[in-house]
Amino acid sequence: MSMTKEERDALVELRIAKARRAYSEAKGVVELGYWETVANRLYHAAFNAVSALLTANGDAAQTHSGVRHIFGLKFIKTGILPQETGRLYHRLFSMRQTGDYDDTYDVAA
């Protein structure tokens, strides 16, 4: 589905707002020590920010893996963003996955 520039800009704004909310939620939960929740919210902040970046660039992905893949190809491998940014995004994804789905993993450890 093709979007108009106005629709794309509105979607980018919505995703940036979601990213900011998730980041704020992560900061709020830090003091409680709920590290799995912190990891989840930090990942979703990054995911929504990256999704906004891809949308602004005219790209689209249907899955979290798709977002990671396109981000890596278009922004990390090309050098637009540093390798460290890609590594951080991957680390947040891994922490969120293990914190949410691995019953024996302790994010705080």
Backbone torsions as a table, in degrees:
resi	resn	phi	psi	omega
1	MET	NA	131.6	-179.5
2	SER	-92.0	141.6	-179.9
3	MET	-113.3	149.1	171.4
4	THR	-74.1	165.8	177.4
5	LYS	-59.7	-40.5	179.9
6	GLU	-64.1	-42.0	177.7
7	GLU	-64.8	-42.8	179.0
8	ARG	-63.4	-45.2	179.3
9	ASP	-61.5	-39.7	178.8
10	ALA	-65.7	-40.7	178.7
11	LEU	-65.9	-40.2	177.2
12	VAL	-60.3	-46.2	179.1
13	GLU	-61.0	-42.4	178.4
14	LEU	-62.2	-43.0	-179.1
15	ARG	-69.0	-36.4	176.4
16	ILE	-65.8	-40.9	177.4
17	ALA	-62.1	-41.8	177.3
18	LYS	-63.1	-40.0	179.1
19	ALA	-62.6	-44.1	179.4
20	ARG	-63.9	-41.0	178.0
21	ARG	-63.7	-44.4	-179.4
22	ALA	-63.7	-39.5	178.0
23	TYR	-64.7	-42.8	177.8
24	SER	-62.7	-40.9	176.9
25	GLU	-61.6	-42.3	179.2
26	ALA	-61.0	-45.7	179.3
27	LYS	-61.5	-38.4	-178.8
28	GLY	-68.4	-29.2	-176.4
29	VAL	-87.9	-17.6	-179.0
30	VAL	-54.2	-46.7	-177.4
31	GLU	-62.9	-23.9	178.6
32	LEU	-82.4	-16.8	179.0
33	GLY	77.6	21.4	177.6
34	TYR	-89.3	80.1	-168.2
35	TRP	-67.6	-32.5	176.4
36	GLU	-64.2	-39.8	178.3
37	THR	-67.8	-39.9	176.8
38	VAL	-59.6	-48.2	179.8
39	ALA	-60.1	-42.8	179.6
40	ASN	-60.7	-48.6	-176.9
41	ARG	-69.1	-37.3	176.9
42	LEU	-64.5	-42.1	177.5
43	TYR	-61.4	-45.9	-178.5
44	HIS	-66.8	-30.8	173.5
45	ALA	-62.3	-46.8	179.4
46	ALA	-65.8	-44.2	-179.7
47	PHE	-57.7	-46.9	-179.7
48	ASN	-68.0	-35.7	176.6
49	ALA	-66.4	-44.1	178.3
50	VAL	-65.3	-41.0	177.0
51	SER	-60.2	-40.0	176.9
52	ALA	-63.2	-42.7	178.3
53	LEU	-60.9	-46.5	179.4
54	LEU	-62.4	-44.1	179.1
55	THR	-61.0	-44.5	179.0
56	ALA	-61.5	-29.2	-179.9
57	ASN	-86.4	-2.4	179.9
58	GLY	86.8	12.5	179.4
59	ASP	-101.2	158.2	178.0
60	ALA	-144.9	146.2	175.0
61	ALA	-138.6	149.3	-177.2
62	GLN	-97.5	-13.8	-175.1
63	THR	-134.1	165.7	175.1
64	HIS	-61.6	-41.7	178.5
65	SER	-63.5	-38.3	178.0
66	GLY	-64.1	-40.9	177.4
67	VAL	-62.1	-46.5	179.4
68	ARG	-60.5	-42.8	-178.0
69	HIS	-64.1	-51.6	-178.7
70	ILE	-64.1	-41.0	177.4
71	PHE	-57.9	-47.0	179.3
72	GLY	-60.9	-45.4	-178.5
73	LEU	-67.5	-46.1	-171.4
74	LYS	-86.7	-25.4	-173.3
75	PHE	-121.4	-29.8	-178.6
76	ILE	-91.7	-54.3	-178.1
77	LYS	-62.9	-29.3	179.7
78	THR	-81.0	-11.8	-179.8
79	GLY	84.5	4.7	177.2
80	ILE	-61.2	-41.3	174.4
81	LEU	-119.1	150.5	-176.7
82	PRO	-70.0	155.6	177.8
83	GLN	-54.2	-36.1	-179.0
84	GLU	-59.5	-34.5	178.4
85	THR	-65.4	-42.9	177.2
86	GLY	-64.2	-40.8	178.5
87	ARG	-64.9	-40.8	178.2
88	LEU	-62.4	-45.5	-179.9
89	TYR	-61.3	-43.2	178.0
90	HIS	-63.4	-41.4	-179.7
91	ARG	-64.5	-42.8	177.4
92	LEU	-62.3	-41.3	177.5
93	PHE	-60.4	-46.9	-179.3
94	SER	-63.0	-43.1	179.0
95	MET	-63.2	-41.7	179.7
96	ARG	-65.5	-44.8	-179.8
97	GLN	-60.1	-49.3	-177.5
98	THR	-70.1	-39.8	178.8
99	GLY	-64.3	-36.4	-178.1
100	ASP	-83.2	-33.4	-168.1
101	TYR	-120.6	-13.8	-179.2
102	ASP	-100.8	108.4	-175.7
103	ASP	-65.0	-21.8	-175.7
104	THR	-100.7	-1.3	-176.8
105	TYR	-91.7	138.4	177.4
106	ASP	-118.4	107.2	-178.5
107	VAL	-57.0	-35.0	-176.3
108	ALA	-71.9	-18.6	-176.7
109	ALA	-75.7	NA	NA
